Amino acid sequence: MTTLTYAAPVAQSERITLLDSIRGMAILGILLMNIPYFGMASWLSADLRLRDELGTINEWVFWFVEGGMAGTQRALFSILFGAGILLFLGRQSTRVEGLAPADYFFRRQIWLMVISMFDVYVLLWSGDILFDYACYGMIMFVFRNLTPRTLLIAAAVCLVFNVTRNTVDIRRAKDVILKGEEIAAIDTTKVKLTEEQKTQLEDFEAMKKRSDPKEKLKKVDEANKKMRGSYADAYKVRSEEYMEGLIEYLYLQAWDVFLFMLMGMAFFKLGILTGEAPIRVYVWFTIVGLGVGLGMAYGRIMFWKAINFDFIQLAKTLFIDPYQIDRAFRSIGLLGLIMLMFRSGIFKWLFAMFKPVGQMALTNYLSQSLICGIYFNGYGFGMYGHLERYQLYLFVIAVWVFQIIFCNVWMRFFLYGPCEWVWRSLTYWRAQPFRRRQAAVALG
């Protein structure tokens, strides 16, 4: 009879330092993407016309983030999430028998859903992704035993589906615009419009109105007033935003996350994520990934600038939505660059610095919601909409410094971050050791 120990979280000695470090980089990098939505109305985030940012430092900051970093941090996080599924299930299978590993895994994912609801409805972050990742993680359970080759093929299929879906959305918008322009040119004093034509014209006019800078600025003013109000005002805005985006992201953008989770599983099985692959693999990742990805991103940015951020012109002109393609290449290139830095041995200090940040990824993610909520919303300092774009990123740097210092100090005394400890205790339905001294006494 095989004797197995009881299920338990990953011991400190079992942790893979490299994965913790990359996770730390990714969790801080995610704030780069989220900060425009924390600190100003969403209509401002990708339209430089509205606050006359063209030709200023804000334009340069926007292009750097959008062209270089956009989407890569969440992609890295998704890759690590996929690898984490294999790590969790693999380690539990050595401790407990039968269906117990799956039981603990699904319990872990369900508690992540609960934590997500806390982030959305208490900390008031409408851009929370934890609920989505909890659902996607349970789906990924099915693919855990596939070969790396099959996983990579599945990831490629997800990329095709994702690009196709986004392109279809643009084509549908183009159809609305072309039909609307055609109908608008009809002389209604001579020709009476049919009911179908009237509906098509109304759809076109509504789309034009949504894209009109003056209309966007009205919505910006409305958002500023609400978000600078009471907690109840912010709750109403954020909860409605979350519910509006939940279905679209959870069901329609699933291919986005599946792509990188599957990739993460394959890379983990191939030893790429643990630094065990040949150095030439990381060199090719970096050269091809960043070369193709940044090149495509530059072309995408120049196109946006040429059409002056006008969605109507974008939909009429764009043949295929290239964002997910250049994002995938940029993400792989960034991963390759990070791995080359690791393999060089020169940056040991950097990876050591980010290791505690990655070990406390959940705590850092939730604390970003807390910090930004207090700083920007009306129930705190009410800075929503007051900062220029470049100032938002200075705020990001300040948060990074605080979280890096805090995590490095915290992990000297504790085994887990506070939120990680709660999550693990709920998963195993048993309070886990918290202080390092307690763990030492228990082992001694």
Steps between C-alpha positions, in 0.01 A plus 500: 500500500636843406524750781451864406514807719205737532450769238679825567615814321832512321785503751754779477768248404284383206439843349660580166676832551499591131122462469444707813725775362327513161162501672617795707602691188168421333280598796670839525487541123125442498458831684651671193200382302242562771604845618320700225174332605567551870589866458289641217192434288536211255426724200828683566714188515548450125399832344771765520278761336277551799752669729727641227776252579644480150846653486550485877681265738167323545509387137847346544390322817190369325698362205756334726235323705268418211766404251739317729330382816127477429368150560840344572473505879162331507632252243793413728259467790281265293804294399599463865141422599498210254832373632370543855213262429746225411717581801207487741352177367839331464602570858162407647504166316815406694326572831142375468328223306200465271290805424641707786742705283212600270281576803759737644560659161135580433453620856796732445344640181160552663654696787678711240156592365397614847816708534420654162159611625672672793726685256206611285232581756704612802824636357301620196726392216290440190801371305549198726601183314510248786148367440582443134827326581330280757253383232766462232723307739228242554469457125878465468482202740380294204818568302753424775616165354541608138843495340688830452453471123124462534483788747687730263274401209197576719655836592546584130136410433395734784702781342326446166159500668585813698621697198201380297251604767650847538519543123135395460402771750678760290342368179156523658568859601617571145174360361302729731704801388484430125128428506440806717698729270317362198160558659600847629574601140145418389282803428210426735289773335476274197547151647334372814723283720387153594481398865815293456685798352384722788635249751830475312530879491428523873774243570745701291412828668537339842845373407603843374378656822700256713812584299451878512767666720246748639271216604792315658595811700146522635531143625840581649348786700220274621748231605715756684205624704388150594844362586584804711181451697419265786583131538143426392549702180823317419337167581221567252741596222750219555246222555312598183825516302597156625168341411502660155845362425471164675307313231703645215834413660404171663340349191622696199861569599564154643724414204735776616569333837479140375777582251752593768391248763547218251833651401598512867420132546707408194792721599503352850503143369779590259712655776489842334344672802744344744805618308599150385457543124804557275614862492425521126127458577499818707709683241249413226210594728656841557609579143189374319252594771614856555599551136164400356291619793649848533503542123131418476420716802678795339292457185182479708591818687579692182164392360320629809681830472423529128126461559516734802352240738172502308321165542284565193809527281659201675202276426478616138872453433626209711500164323603286799549578869875441557514575874488143632765389252751770592412453867577128481836565334590780743409281799714210379783743425479652848500154657809410297675819611421432866632145468821623337548741788450212742735265320771767482535495879560877502152583626476267800431802719206602281336158509563477876331837544190396304468153657308620810278715277402190303445295815252769607340547157140480626569741786666742259215478248236573762706769671533679166120522493498627858775759450360630171146507638605711796716734294271556203142454622291761679486311830881539514714777351273548198778528240297328228543690173739758648834349395652517155591172333871519583415581863294182522811301415706686759236383746549145369873522570426616855268201554766266359763630741265461794394147406856380430623628837196376688514151349873458563457599864181298551641174362788512747254430779209319336457197276225658288346833425183568703264435208696190394473365854121550502465340156706195598325458834162507327617257232616238752233600755771513762700795634848487349822596681553871449815616675833354403574435867181297533599287202847445641356387835251266326780340297739485795 
